[in-house]
Amino acid sequence: MIIDCHAHLVPPSLLEAIRAQKGSFPSIRVIEDSGSLGFSFAGGKPTRPVSKPLSDIAGRLQWLDTNKIERQVVGGWLDMFAYEIPAEEGLRWSQLINTHLAQAAKEQPRFIPLATVPLQDGARAAETLREAHAAGFKGAMIGTQPKGKGGVLDDPALIPFWEAANELGSMIFIHPVFESGDDRVHDYGMANAVGRITDTLIAISRLIYAGHVTRYGKAKIVAGIGGAALPYVIGRLRRNYSLDKDKLGDPDAALAAMYYDTIVQDSRALRYLADIVGADRIMMGSDMPFPIGDLAPLKIVQDTHFSDAERSSIDGGLVQKLLGL
């Protein structure tokens, strides 16, 4: 089975529900923009509007057919995860998103949904993750910065979430957020080219050194964007670890325990990723529908030196096994 492990979806029914229920979310300003919606959370910077491809189900299915991809793992859209709003409101917002992702997957079984959780509160995030698993989800896609800009995934307040993910054996797909945390990337398209990488690199490096990756080893942690430069800096991570082993988690053990997508846009980089972490930890992904992603994702796998068995695993076998499909 050929499976795209990394894509995003905003079901049209979710947009309709947000319009109908926006009065129930006082910390969220819904911005009508050319027939679509943007958002401002807790008075913050407005997001981009939801692009048409995020909600175009028919177009998505056509793209899957054209690329000979049978199924697609879909998370929500990170811009609208709303980690900045009060926790109870965030809980209800996540539940709304999950309701419509589940409905979309029920109507179109080619979609495999990953839940959204309110990471601004560890206990509520754990509760939402448990609810999601009970509803048939296999895990969640989470942003790098809980509580908004500057938040960290190793925050002690999030331990209930990590414990739940470990207990449930959840796939936890770590994904960069709307703001990378560095204003220098807001020119030249660098927010996508570089900012998403540095954001993810910092977030996951903190998890590694905090010991979370190995401590919660039953959770299937996915480091998106091909590991976001982690394989390239493993020597520096290891050197830093060697200077303070009593306090830091082992980066080599952590990289060996995580999973990765193929979204590196260079077959040499993909081969290097495989050399560092093992081809058996890699899954084909597109970041559909974003142009910065890989919208012909099978090609890089075909163009990279892999055995037939490795290629079969990368193109769907591994994600099929991890999600019990």
C-alpha positions as CSV (number, residue, x, y, z in Angstrom):
1,M,0.0,0.0,0.0
2,I,1.4,3.4,-1.0
3,I,0.8,5.9,1.8
4,D,1.7,9.6,2.1
5,C,2.6,10.1,5.8
6,H,2.5,13.9,5.9
7,A,-0.3,16.1,4.7
8,H,-2.8,18.7,5.9
9,L,-6.6,19.0,5.6
10,V,-9.2,21.5,6.6
11,P,-12.5,19.9,5.8
12,P,-15.1,22.2,4.3
13,S,-17.5,21.2,7.0
14,L,-15.1,22.5,9.6
15,L,-15.1,25.9,8.0
16,E,-18.9,25.9,8.0
17,A,-18.9,24.9,11.7
18,I,-16.5,27.7,12.6
19,R,-18.7,30.3,10.9
20,A,-21.7,29.0,12.7
21,Q,-20.1,28.6,16.1
22,K,-17.6,31.5,16.2
23,G,-19.5,33.2,19.1
24,S,-18.6,30.2,21.2
25,F,-14.9,31.1,21.0
26,P,-14.4,34.6,22.4
27,S,-10.6,34.5,22.2
28,I,-10.6,33.7,18.4
29,R,-11.3,36.4,15.9
30,V,-12.5,34.8,12.6
31,I,-11.4,36.9,9.6
32,E,-13.4,36.5,6.3
33,D,-10.9,36.8,3.5
34,S,-11.9,36.3,-0.2
35,G,-14.4,33.6,0.7
36,S,-12.1,31.8,3.1
37,L,-11.2,32.2,6.8
38,G,-8.1,33.5,8.6
39,F,-7.8,33.7,12.4
40,S,-6.4,35.8,15.2
41,F,-5.8,34.0,18.5
42,A,-5.9,36.0,21.7
43,G,-5.3,39.3,19.9
44,G,-2.2,38.0,18.1
45,K,-1.0,38.3,14.5
46,P,-3.6,37.2,12.0
47,T,-2.8,33.9,10.2
48,R,-2.9,33.4,6.5
49,P,-6.4,32.5,5.2
50,V,-7.2,28.8,4.7
51,S,-6.1,28.1,1.2
52,K,-8.5,26.4,-1.3
53,P,-6.2,23.3,-1.7
54,L,-6.5,22.6,2.1
55,S,-10.2,22.1,1.7
56,D,-10.5,20.8,-1.9
57,I,-11.4,17.1,-1.3
58,A,-12.0,16.3,-5.0
59,G,-8.7,17.9,-6.0
60,R,-6.9,16.1,-3.2
61,L,-8.3,12.7,-4.4
62,Q,-7.3,13.5,-8.0
63,W,-3.8,14.4,-6.8
64,L,-3.6,11.0,-5.0
65,D,-4.7,9.2,-8.1
66,T,-2.3,11.0,-10.3
67,N,0.6,10.2,-8.0
68,K,-0.5,6.6,-7.5
69,I,-0.8,7.1,-3.8
70,E,-3.5,5.0,-2.1
71,R,-3.9,6.6,1.3
72,Q,-2.8,9.8,3.0
73,V,-2.2,10.7,6.7
74,V,-3.7,14.1,7.3
75,G,-3.3,16.4,10.2
76,G,-5.0,19.7,10.6
77,W,-3.5,23.1,9.6
78,L,-0.9,24.3,12.1
79,D,-1.8,28.0,11.7
80,M,-5.2,27.3,13.3
81,F,-4.2,25.1,16.3
82,A,-4.7,28.1,18.6
83,Y,-2.3,27.2,21.4
84,E,-2.4,30.9,22.5
85,I,-6.0,30.8,23.7
86,P,-7.3,29.8,27.2
87,A,-7.0,26.1,27.9
88,E,-10.7,25.3,28.2
89,E,-11.5,27.2,25.0
90,G,-8.6,25.4,23.4
91,L,-10.0,22.1,24.4
92,R,-13.3,22.8,22.7
93,W,-11.5,24.2,19.6
94,S,-9.4,21.0,19.3
95,Q,-12.5,18.8,19.8
96,L,-14.3,20.8,17.0
97,I,-11.4,20.2,14.6
98,N,-11.1,16.5,15.5
99,T,-14.9,16.0,15.0
100,H,-14.6,17.2,11.4
101,L,-11.3,15.4,10.6
102,A,-12.9,12.2,11.8
103,Q,-16.0,12.9,9.7
104,A,-13.9,13.6,6.6
105,A,-12.1,10.3,7.1
106,K,-15.3,8.4,7.5
107,E,-16.7,9.9,4.3
108,Q,-13.4,9.3,2.5
109,P,-11.5,6.3,4.0
110,R,-8.4,7.1,2.0
111,F,-7.7,9.7,4.6
112,I,-6.0,8.7,7.9
113,P,-6.5,11.5,10.4
114,L,-4.2,12.7,13.1
115,A,-5.9,14.6,15.9
116,T,-5.3,18.1,17.2
117,V,-4.7,18.6,21.0
118,P,-4.7,21.8,23.2
119,L,-1.0,21.8,24.0
120,Q,-1.4,24.9,26.1
121,D,-2.5,22.6,28.9
122,G,-0.9,19.1,29.4
123,A,-3.8,17.6,31.2
124,R,-6.4,18.7,28.6
125,A,-4.1,17.6,25.8
126,A,-3.9,14.2,27.4
127,E,-7.7,14.1,27.8
128,T,-8.1,15.1,24.1
129,L,-5.6,12.5,22.9
130,R,-7.4,9.8,24.8
131,E,-10.8,10.9,23.4
132,A,-9.2,10.9,19.9
133,H,-7.9,7.3,20.2
134,A,-11.4,6.2,21.5
135,A,-12.8,7.8,18.3
136,G,-10.4,5.9,16.1
137,F,-7.5,8.3,15.7
138,K,-4.0,6.7,15.9
139,G,-2.2,9.8,17.2
140,A,-1.8,13.5,16.8
141,M,0.0,16.2,14.9
142,I,1.4,18.8,17.3
143,G,3.1,22.1,16.8
144,T,6.6,23.0,18.1
145,Q,5.6,25.9,20.3
146,P,2.8,25.1,22.9
147,K,1.3,28.2,24.5
148,G,2.3,30.2,21.5
149,K,5.6,31.8,20.5
150,G,8.5,30.6,22.7
151,G,6.7,27.6,24.1
152,V,8.6,24.4,24.6
153,L,7.6,20.8,24.2
154,D,9.6,19.7,27.2
155,D,7.6,22.0,29.5
156,P,7.0,20.0,32.7
157,A,3.3,20.9,32.4
158,L,3.1,18.7,29.3
159,I,4.2,15.5,31.1
160,P,0.5,14.2,31.3
161,F,0.3,14.5,27.5
162,W,3.6,12.6,26.9
163,E,2.5,10.0,29.4
164,A,-0.8,9.5,27.6
165,A,1.0,9.3,24.2
166,N,3.4,6.7,25.6
167,E,0.5,4.7,27.2
168,L,-1.5,4.8,24.0
169,G,1.4,4.1,21.6
170,S,0.4,7.3,19.7
171,M,2.0,8.6,16.6
172,I,3.1,12.1,17.6
173,F,4.0,14.0,14.5
174,I,6.0,17.1,15.4
175,H,5.5,20.0,13.0
176,P,6.6,23.6,12.8
177,V,4.2,26.4,13.5
178,F,3.1,29.6,11.9
179,E,5.7,31.7,13.7
180,S,9.2,30.2,13.7
181,G,10.4,32.4,16.6
182,D,12.9,34.4,14.6
183,D,11.8,37.6,12.9
184,R,14.9,37.4,10.6
185,V,13.2,34.9,8.4
186,H,10.3,37.1,7.3
187,D,12.0,38.1,4.0
188,Y,12.9,36.2,0.9
189,G,10.5,33.3,1.6
190,M,12.8,32.2,4.4
191,A,10.0,31.4,6.8
192,N,9.4,28.3,4.8
193,A,12.9,27.6,3.4
194,V,14.7,28.0,6.8
195,G,12.4,29.1,9.6
196,R,10.4,25.9,9.7
197,I,13.7,23.9,9.9
198,T,15.3,25.9,12.8
199,D,12.0,25.9,14.7
200,T,11.7,22.1,14.5
201,L,15.4,21.6,15.1
202,I,15.2,23.6,18.4
203,A,12.0,22.0,19.6
204,I,13.1,18.4,19.0
205,S,16.6,19.0,20.4
206,R,15.0,20.1,23.6
207,L,13.0,16.9,23.7
208,I,16.1,14.9,23.1
209,Y,18.2,16.5,25.8
210,A,15.2,16.4,28.3
211,G,15.2,12.7,27.8
212,H,11.6,12.6,26.5
213,V,12.3,10.7,23.3
214,T,13.6,7.6,25.0
215,R,11.6,8.0,28.3
216,Y,8.3,7.9,26.3
217,G,9.6,5.3,23.9
218,K,6.2,3.7,23.2
219,A,5.1,6.9,21.6
220,K,6.0,7.0,17.9
221,I,7.6,10.4,17.5
222,V,7.9,11.7,14.0
223,A,10.4,14.5,13.3
224,G,9.0,16.1,10.2
225,I,10.8,17.7,7.3
226,G,13.4,14.9,7.2
227,G,14.4,15.4,10.8
228,A,14.9,19.2,10.3
229,A,18.7,19.2,10.2
230,L,19.0,16.8,13.2
231,P,21.1,14.2,11.2
232,Y,23.4,16.9,10.0
233,V,24.1,18.3,13.5
234,I,24.3,14.9,15.3
235,G,28.0,15.4,15.9
236,R,27.5,18.6,17.7
237,L,24.5,17.2,19.6
238,R,26.7,14.3,20.6
239,R,29.6,16.5,21.6
240,N,27.3,18.7,23.8
241,Y,25.9,15.5,25.4
242,S,29.5,14.3,26.2
243,L,30.1,17.4,28.2
244,D,27.2,16.9,30.5
245,K,26.0,13.3,30.3
246,D,24.6,13.3,33.8
247,K,22.0,15.9,32.9
248,L,21.3,15.4,29.2
249,G,19.5,12.7,27.1
250,D,21.5,10.8,24.6
251,P,21.0,12.2,21.1
252,D,22.2,9.0,19.3
253,A,19.6,7.0,21.2
254,A,17.0,9.6,20.4
255,L,17.6,9.8,16.7
256,A,17.5,5.9,16.6
257,A,14.1,6.0,18.3
258,M,12.3,8.5,16.1
259,Y,10.8,8.4,12.7
260,Y,11.2,10.8,9.7
261,D,9.6,11.8,6.5
262,T,11.2,12.2,3.1
263,I,10.6,16.0,2.6
264,V,14.2,17.1,2.0
265,Q,13.9,17.8,-1.7
266,D,17.4,16.4,-2.5
267,S,18.1,12.7,-3.0
268,R,21.6,13.1,-1.5
269,A,20.1,14.6,1.6
270,L,17.6,11.7,1.8
271,R,20.4,9.2,1.4
272,Y,22.4,10.9,4.2
273,L,19.3,10.8,6.4
274,A,19.0,7.0,5.8
275,D,22.7,6.6,6.5
276,I,22.3,8.3,9.9
277,V,19.0,7.0,11.2
278,G,18.4,3.9,9.0
279,A,16.1,3.5,6.0
280,D,13.7,1.6,8.2
281,R,12.8,4.8,10.1
282,I,11.8,6.8,7.1
283,M,8.3,7.3,5.5
284,M,7.4,9.0,2.3
285,G,5.6,12.3,2.7
286,S,4.5,15.3,0.7
287,D,3.4,18.1,3.1
288,M,0.4,18.4,0.7
289,P,-0.9,20.9,-0.3
290,F,1.9,23.4,0.4
291,P,4.3,24.4,-2.5
292,I,7.3,24.2,-0.2
293,G,6.6,20.5,0.2
294,D,7.2,17.6,-2.2
295,L,4.3,17.3,-4.5
296,A,5.8,14.4,-6.4
297,P,6.9,12.5,-3.3
298,L,7.5,9.1,-4.8
299,K,10.1,10.4,-7.2
300,I,12.8,11.3,-4.5
301,V,12.4,7.8,-3.1
302,Q,12.8,6.3,-6.6
303,D,15.8,8.5,-7.3
304,T,17.7,7.7,-4.1
305,H,19.7,4.5,-3.7
306,F,17.6,2.1,-1.7
307,S,17.0,-1.6,-1.9
308,D,13.5,-2.7,-3.1
309,A,12.6,-3.8,0.4
310,E,13.7,-0.4,1.8
311,R,11.7,1.4,-0.9
312,S,8.6,-0.6,-0.1
313,S,8.9,0.3,3.6
314,I,9.5,4.0,2.9
315,D,6.6,4.2,0.4
316,G,4.0,2.9,2.8
317,G,5.1,-0.3,4.7
318,L,6.4,1.5,7.7
319,V,3.5,3.9,8.3
320,Q,1.1,1.0,7.7
321,K,2.9,-1.0,10.4
322,L,3.1,2.0,12.9
323,L,-0.6,2.8,12.5
324,G,-1.8,-0.8,12.4
325,L,-3.6,-0.3,9.1
